[in-house]
Amino acid sequence: MDSVTLRPVSDADGDALWGLLAPVFRAGDTYAIDRDITRQEALAYWCGPPRRVFVAEHAGDILGSYYIVRNQAGGGSHVCNCGFVSAPVAQGRGVARAMLAHSMTTARQHGFRAMQFNFVVSTNTRAIEIWARAGFEVVGRLPGAFKHPENGYVDALVMHRTLDQVP
């Protein structure tokens, strides 16, 4: 998508961010989050310290958001973790790819050497395809770790890539 701007989230973005998060969390098919999470709890989860949060904006509309945070403390603090959410109207328009590229650049700028997704629901094929195209590999499978609202118990994947060469 042309002219997607990625910028840090601001306090003024709360309504738009909740508008992205609510349907995703309520659906319960991609995030291990309570489906009845409140607006306040969802925004605290997504934007709480020490996460750095960004939004993807086009023509004044927020079409996506991601957060970046170190995955572990101490000896694991060189690996980051991210969460991504996109508006349905953004699907297939390159917003997720733009956020991923931005997150990898941001990660390198903050000294991270790798990025890891700890819990990618195996039925979330769109995300898996985007991550795989960007060089992420499945390094672990957690059998039946996620209770999907329609498919029952499905696997969760751990996906990882080094950030030596950011596309």
C-alpha positions in Angstrom: 0.0 0.0 0.0 1.3 3.4 -0.9 1.7 6.1 1.7 1.3 4.0 4.9 2.9 6.0 7.7 4.2 4.2 10.8 4.4 6.3 13.9 4.4 5.8 17.7 1.0 5.4 19.2 -0.4 8.4 21.1 -3.0 8.8 23.8 -5.3 10.2 21.1 -5.2 6.8 19.3 -7.1 4.9 22.1 -10.5 4.7 20.3 -8.9 3.7 17.0 -6.7 1.1 18.7 -9.6 -0.4 20.6 -11.5 -0.5 17.3 -8.7 -2.7 15.9 -8.2 -4.9 19.0 -11.8 -5.5 20.1 -12.9 -7.6 17.1 -9.6 -9.6 17.0 -9.7 -10.3 20.8 -13.5 -11.0 20.7 -13.1 -13.5 17.8 -10.7 -15.5 19.9 -9.1 -17.2 17.0 -5.6 -15.7 16.9 -4.6 -14.3 20.3 -4.5 -16.2 23.6 -6.5 -13.3 25.3 -9.7 -13.6 27.2 -12.5 -12.9 24.7 -14.4 -10.7 27.2 -11.4 -8.4 27.8 -12.4 -4.8 28.6 -11.2 -1.8 26.6 -9.1 -0.7 29.5 -7.5 -4.1 29.9 -6.9 -4.5 26.2 -5.2 -1.1 25.9 -3.1 -1.8 29.0 -2.1 -5.2 27.6 -1.2 -3.8 24.1 0.4 -0.5 25.2 1.7 -1.3 28.7 5.3 -0.8 29.6 7.9 -1.8 28.5 6.3 -2.2 25.1 6.9 0.2 22.3 3.8 0.6 20.2 3.3 1.8 16.7 0.3 2.4 14.4 0.0 2.2 10.7 -1.9 5.1 9.3 -3.2 5.9 5.8 -5.2 8.9 4.8 -5.9 9.7 8.5 -7.2 6.2 9.3 -5.3 3.8 11.6 -5.2 0.4 9.7 -2.9 -1.5 12.0 -0.7 -1.6 15.1 2.2 -3.5 16.4 4.1 -3.6 19.6 7.7 -4.7 20.2 9.1 -5.8 23.5 12.1 -7.9 24.6 11.2 -11.5 24.7 13.1 -12.4 27.9 15.3 -10.7 30.4 19.0 -11.2 31.1 20.7 -13.6 28.7 17.7 -13.6 26.4 17.2 -9.9 26.2 18.7 -9.6 22.7 15.6 -11.3 21.2 12.4 -9.3 20.8 8.8 -10.3 20.5 6.0 -8.5 18.6 2.3 -8.5 18.3 0.4 -7.3 15.2 -3.1 -6.4 14.4 -4.6 -5.1 11.2 -8.1 -3.8 10.3 -10.1 -6.1 8.0 -10.0 -3.4 5.3 -6.2 -3.5 5.4 -6.0 -7.2 4.5 -4.1 -7.9 1.3 -3.0 -4.2 1.0 0.5 -4.6 2.4 -0.1 -3.0 5.8 1.1 -6.1 7.8 4.2 -6.4 5.6 4.9 -2.7 6.2 4.5 -3.1 9.9 6.7 -6.2 9.9 9.5 -4.4 7.9 9.3 -1.4 10.3 9.4 -3.7 13.4 12.5 -5.5 12.1 14.3 -2.1 11.5 13.1 -0.8 14.8 14.3 -4.0 16.5 17.8 -3.6 15.1 17.9 0.0 16.0 17.2 -1.0 19.6 19.9 -3.6 19.7 17.9 -6.8 19.2 19.6 -9.6 17.2 16.6 -11.7 16.6 12.8 -11.6 16.6 10.6 -14.4 17.9 6.8 -15.0 17.8 6.1 -17.2 20.8 2.5 -18.4 20.0 1.3 -18.2 16.4 -1.9 -20.1 16.1 -1.5 -22.7 13.4 -4.8 -21.8 11.7 -3.6 -18.2 11.3 -2.3 -19.0 7.8 -2.2 -15.4 6.6 0.2 -14.4 9.4 2.3 -17.5 9.0 2.7 -16.9 5.2 3.7 -13.2 5.8 6.2 -14.2 8.5 7.6 -17.1 6.4 8.1 -14.8 3.3 10.1 -12.5 5.6 12.5 -15.2 6.6 10.9 -16.5 9.8 11.2 -20.2 10.4 9.0 -22.5 12.5 11.4 -23.6 15.3 8.8 -25.2 17.6 5.3 -26.6 17.6 3.1 -26.7 20.7 0.6 -29.5 20.1 -3.0 -28.6 20.9 -1.8 -25.5 22.8 -4.7 -23.2 21.6 -8.4 -23.8 21.9 -9.8 -22.3 18.7 -13.5 -21.3 19.0 -14.4 -23.3 15.8 -11.6 -25.8 15.3 -11.1 -27.0 18.8 -7.5 -27.7 20.0 -5.0 -26.6 17.4 -1.2 -26.2 17.5 0.7 -23.1 18.2 3.9 -22.3 16.5 7.1 -20.6 17.6 8.6 -18.7 14.7 12.0 -17.0 14.7 14.5 -15.2 12.6 17.8 -13.4 13.1 18.0 -9.8 12.3 21.5 -9.6 10.9 20.0 -8.7 7.5 16.8 -6.8 7.6 15.0 -6.6 4.3 
